[in-house]
C-alpha cells in the first residue's frame, strides 16, 4: 500500500495539482493507495478524488491550531494502518516540526518513506528551532526526491545530505492534446495564470515591467488568471502605474476544465516567480499547448529552458530591466512568426510528461 501524505493542502496550487494528477494516475493503473491530508482550505480536487472512490483520510481546518494537532493525529493514524513494506510518499516536504516524528513512526512499522521537495532546498533552510531535527529526518528518509536536476546539488549544499537524490518529474495530466494556434496579433496579449501572490510570484515586478512595455507598444495587454488574497493590492499598483485599461483580472478558474480557453487566449505567458521548486505545472501545461514563456531562472525552471531560447526566455527575478527586454523580445518573436509550438511541445515529451514522471517515480520507490 502507498500512502500519499501532505501535511498542508490549500484550495488550489502546485501541491494540490500534483496530488490530484498522481492519485488519478495510480487509480487508473489500479495501484493500491490511500490519501492522507490536512486542509487549510476546502480543496475541490480532493472532493473529486473522493467521488472517484479513492480513500481519503482528511483533517479539516481547525481554526486557531498553533500546535499542529491535526498533523500529529495524521501521523498517529498512519501508525495504526501501516504494514511492513508499505510506502509513505510525501507530495511536499513535511514541516520541520513533525518530519522526524513522521519518519520514525513509519520506520517503527517497518514501512518506508519517500519525500518530494516542492520548493528547492535553498528556500527552506534548516533553521532553529527545528532545523537540526529536520536534517536528521532527511538523513533517515528512504528516498529523497528532487523534482529537478538543477536543484539536486542543493541537498548536499543546504542539508549536508550526501546520499543518493532521485530526480522525479511532477506527475501531470495531459490537458492539451496538441499545440494551440495563435490568435490574430492586432492586439498582443501577454498572460499569467496561477495564484495571485505578489511575494512568491513576483507580480508587482511583472506589472511594472508591463507598464514599461506598454509605454513602447500601445497594442499590448496583460491578462491575469487566478485568485488570491493580494488581488486588490495588485490592482492598486496597476492603477498607480496608469495601465488599468490594459491589465485584466479574470479571477479564479477551474484548472480541470478552463486551461484550453486560457492558454488559447494569449500569445505568450510570463512566470516571473521569486522562488519555486521544480519545473512548475504552469510551465508544463504551457509546453503542452506549445506556448512560449518568459520565466525566472529559479528552482527547477532551467531544466526546461536553459540553452533553449526558442522555447522560452529566462530572466533573473530581481532584474526588471531583463524582464522588460525579454517581454519585448518575445513580442517581436510573436510578430515575426518565430514561435514553433511543435518544438515547445516536443520538449515536454522529452522527459516531463506523465509516462516519464511515473517511470522515474516507480524506480525511486523501488516498485
Residue, then its C-alpha position, 0 to 999 in steps of 0.5 A: x500500500x502507498x500512502x500519499x501524505x501532505x501535511x498542508x493542502x490549500x484550495x488550489x496550487x502546485x501541491x494540490x495539482x500534483x496530488x490530484x494528477x498522481x492519485x488519478x494516475x495510480x487509480x487508473x493503473x489500479x495501484x493500491x493507495x490511500x490519501x492522507x491530508x490536512x486542509x487549510x482550505x476546502x480543496x475541490x480536487x480532493x472532493x473529486x478524488x473522493x467521488x472517484x472512490x479513492x480513500x481519503x483520510x482528511x483533517x479539516x481546518x481547525x481554526x486557531x491550531x498553533x500546535x499542529x494537532x491535526x498533523x500529529x493525529x495524521x501521523x498517529x493514524x498512519x501508525x495504526x494502518x501501516x504494514x511492513x513494506x508499505x510506502x509513505x510518499x510525501x507530495x511536499x516536504x513535511x514541516x520541520x516540526x513533525x518530519x522526524x516524528x513522521x519518519x520514525x513512526x513509519x520506520x517503527x512499522x517497518x514501512x518506508x518513506x519517500x519525500x518530494x521537495x516542492x520548493x528547492x532546498x535553498x528556500x527552506x533552510x534548516x533553521x532553529x528551532x527545528x532545523x537540526x531535527x529536520x536534517x536528521x529526518x532527511x538523513x533517515x528518509x528512504x528516498x529523497x526526491x528532487x523534482x529537478x536536476x538543477x536543484x539536486x546539488x542543493x541537498x548536499x549544499x543546504x542539508x549536508x545530505x550526501x546520499x543518493x537524490x532521485x530526480x522525479x518529474x511532477x506527475x501531470x495530466x495531459x490537458x492539451x492534446x496538441x499545440x494551440x494556434x495563435x490568435x490574430x496579433x492586432x492586439x498582443x496579449x501577454x498572460x499569467x495564470x496561477x495564484x495571485x501572490x505578489x511575494x512568491x510570484x513576483x507580480x508587482x515586478x511583472x506589472x511594472x515591467x508591463x507598464x514599461x512595455x506598454x509605454x513602447x507598444x500601445x497594442x499590448x495587454x496583460x491578462x491575469x488568471x487566478x485568485x488570491x488574497x493580494x488581488x486588490x493590492x495588485x490592482x492598486x499598483x496597476x492603477x498607480x502605474x496608469x495601465x488599468x485599461x490594459x491589465x485584466x483580472x479574470x479571477x479564479x478558474x477551474x484548472x480541470x476544465x478552463x486551461x484550453x480557453x486560457x492558454x488559447x487566449x494569449x500569445x505568450x505567458x510570463x512566470x516571473x516567480x521569486x522562488x519555486x521548486x521544480x519545473x512548475x505545472x504552469x510551465x508544463x501545461x504551457x509546453x503542452x499547448x506549445x506556448x512560449x514563456x518568459x520565466x525566472x531562472x529559479x528552482x527547477x525552471x532551467x531544466x526546461x529552458x536553459x540553452x533553449x531560447x526558442x522555447x522560452x526566455x529566462x530572466x533573473x527575478x530581481x532584474x526588471x530591466x531583463x524582464x522588460x527586454x525579454x517581454x519585448x523580445x518575445x513580442x517581436x518573436x510573436x510578430x515575426x512568426x518565430x514561435x514553433x509550438x511543435x518544438x515547445x511541445x516536443x520538449x515536454x515529451x522529452x522527459x516531463x510528461x506523465x509516462x516519464x514522471x511515473x517511470x522515474x517515480x516507480x524506480x525511486x520507490x523501488x516498485 
